Amino acid sequence: MAAETERPVPISRVRRLVVWHRFITPLIVVVVLALLLLWLSSIQLDSIEQRTLNADYIALRVGEHLSLTVAASALVAVLAIPAGILLSRTRSRVLRGTILGIANVGQATPAVGVVILLAIVWQTGYTTALVALVIYAFLPVLRNTMIGLQQVDATVTESARGMGMTGGQVLRRIELPLAVPVILAGLRTSLVFCVGVATIATFINAGGLGDMIVNGLKLQRFPVLVTGAVLVACIALLIDWLAAVAEDLLRPRGI
């Protein structure tokens, strides 16, 4: 007997699965936050916990955390993508080795070490934490930009040049659009890195949700500690989800 052919999955079903996949992460975050709120409302908070676990304080710390994360990620994109383009074009091994070496040092050094060293040689505060985050999150975007450009089929670029395009036009119209998925994957990784590392900013007086976590540890207030940790985890999940949605929307059709 001839084997039965598999029936194709209906397009409508595929679309429903894609939509469900896109909304499952925010749904999980909402459920987790709702459970956290129910738990906090079911226990008796002392005066110290009430000073921290209130809407104004939490909103301030979340705002500081997001400010650090978004600003650092934007600076990484502005600096690392052009650097990746430059390194993919240059034939100088010295230049390539120098930039990659500096980026590797920033990634290999423990995050707390980068933050504390910068605070020692420079100053404490928001700016120092921002620079530390940029150094730490620089490498994924730099490498992904180089890899994305290098993976573009050489025959495609040669055909574009044969049609009369200049090197800049080939880069803007052919290579960068084809490299977008890989570059966005690097940005997505850097965003998640920044969310986690931004908690260390509290050690140099730069604010963020790390204040809640450290206060919960120092004062031995379990609700404060759990709330800070859960909020950081939820922010990381949401930012990763937003980056994934942007990656799908900005991906060139047919890739």
N, C-alpha and C positions, 0 to 999 in steps of 0.2 A: 504494500500500500504506500502511496505517496504521502510524504509528511505534509501535515496541514500547515498552510502558510499562516503566519501570525497576523492578526488583524491590527491595522494601524491605530494608534491612540488618537481619538478625536481631538481636533484643535481646541475646541471649547474646554475640554478637560485639562489640556496642557495649560491653557491660560488660567484656569481656576487654580491649578497647582502653583503656578508662578505667583499669582496674587496672594494666595495663602502663605507661600514661602516668604514673601516680602513683608507680611504683616505679623508673622509669628513672633519675631523678636520684640517689637514694641508691645505686643500683647503680654509676653512674658514679663517685661519690665513693669507694665501696669499692675500685673498680678503681684509681683514681688513687692512693689511699693505699697500696694493696698494691704498686703499681709504685714508689712513693717508698721504701717500706721495703726492697724488693728492691735498689733502686739504692744506698741507704745501706749495706746489708749487704755489697755487692759492692766497696766502696771502703775504703781504709785511712784512718781518721780520726785526725788528730793529737790531742794532749792538749787543745788549746783547743777543738776541735770536739766532743770527747767530753764536755767540761763543759757544753755547750749541748744537744747531741743525745742526751739521756737522758730516760727516762720521767718522772722527777720534775720536771725543769725544764720540759719541754714541757707536762705536765699543769698546772703552776702558771700558765704563761703563757696557756694555753687557758682556764683557769678565770677569770683576770683579764679576758681579752678578752670572754668570754661574760657575765661579771658587768656589765661596762660596757655591753654591747649590750642586754642584757635590761632592766637598770635604766633606761637612757635611753629605751628604747622604751615601757616601762610609764609613765614620767613623761610622755612625749609624748602617750600615749593619754589619760591622766588630765587633762592640761591642754588639749590641742588639741581634743578632741571637744566638751567643754562650751563652749570658745571658739567653735568652729564653729557650734554650736547657737545661741549668743547672737548671733553675727553674722548668722545666717540669720533671726533674729527681729527684730533691731533696725532701726529706720528712721534711726538716727543715722549720717550719712555720716562725721562726725568720728571716732566710735568705730570704725567699720568701717575707715576709711582708716588710722587709727593702728595698730590691731592688725595689719592686713595689711602695712602698711609695715614694722613691726618684724620680722614674720616673713620678709618679702622680703629685708631686710637680712641676717638670719641665713643665709638660703639663698644669697644672691648672694655674700657674702664667702667667700673661700677658706677651707676647713676649717682649714688650718694657721694662717691668720691669726686666726680665732676663738679657737683654743686658745692661741696665744702671747699675744694681747692680754689674754685673761682671766688668764693666768698672771702677766702683768706687773702688772696693776691689782689682782690678788687674791692668789693663792698658787699654788704648784704642788701636784700630787697628784691623787688619785682624784676628789675632789669637783669640782675645776675641770674636769677632763676630762668628767665626767658632765654638768655644766652646758653645756659647749660642744657636746656631742653633742645635748642636748635642743634647744638653739638651732638647730643645723644641720638637725635632722630634724623640726622643728615644722611647717613650711609644708605638706608633702604631706598630712598628716593634717588640718590645718585646712582647706585648700582642698577636699579630698575630702569632708569632712563637710558643708561648705556646699553643694557641688555635689550630693551625694547627697540632701540634704533639699530642695533647690530643684527636683530632677527628679521629685519625687513629684507625681503627677497631682493637680491642684487639685480635680477632681471627686470624687476619693476622699476627700480631707480634708473637703470640704464635705458629703459624704454622711455621714461619721462625726459631724460636728457636728450634722447634722440628726437623727441618732439619739440625740442627747443627750450625746455625749461632751464632756468639757472639753478645753481646749487641751493640758493635760498628758497626758491620756489619749490624745488623737490623736497626740501626739509619741511616747509610749511604745509604743502598740499598732499604730500605722499607719506613721508617717513613719520612725522609726528602723529598724524591721525591713525596710522597703523600701529604705532607704539603706545597709543593712549591706554589700552587695557593694562599693559605691563606697568606703565608709569603710575596709573591710578592705584594699582595693587600696592606699589611702594608707598604712596601717600596714605593709603588706608592703614598700612602697618605703622607708619610714623604717627598717625593720629592716635592709635591705640597706645603706642609707646608713651606719647606725651601725656595722655590721661593718667597712666600709672605713675610715671616719674614726677608729675606735678604734685603728687602727695608729699614728696620730699621737700618741696619748696618751703614748707613750714619751718624747717630747721634753719633757714636764713631769713626768717621774718617776711616771707613773700605771700603768706595767706594760703587759701585753698582749703580743700576738705581734709588735707593732712592735719590741720589744726584740731579738727574734731577727733581724728584717730589718735593723735598724740595725747590730747587732753583726756580721752577715755582711758588710755594706758596709764598715764601719770596719776590720775585721780582715782583709778580703779572703778570707773563707771562703765559697766558693761553696755547699757543701752546707748550711751554716747559713742562708744567704740563700734558697736554693730551698725548704728545708723550711718556713721561716716564711711565704713567699709562698704555697706550696701549701696550707698549713693555713688561711690566711685565706680563700683562694678556696673551699676545701671547706666551711668554716663558712658562708660567704655562700650557697653553693648549697643547703646543708641547711636553713638558716633560711628561704630563699626557698621551698623545697619545703614545709616545715612550714606556712608562712603560706598557701601555695596550697591545701594540704589543709584547713586551718582555714577558708579562704574557701569551699571547696566544701561543707564540713559545716555551716557556719553560714548559708549562703545560704538564704533562705526558699524553700520549695517553690513551683515554678511560675515562678521567675524565672531 
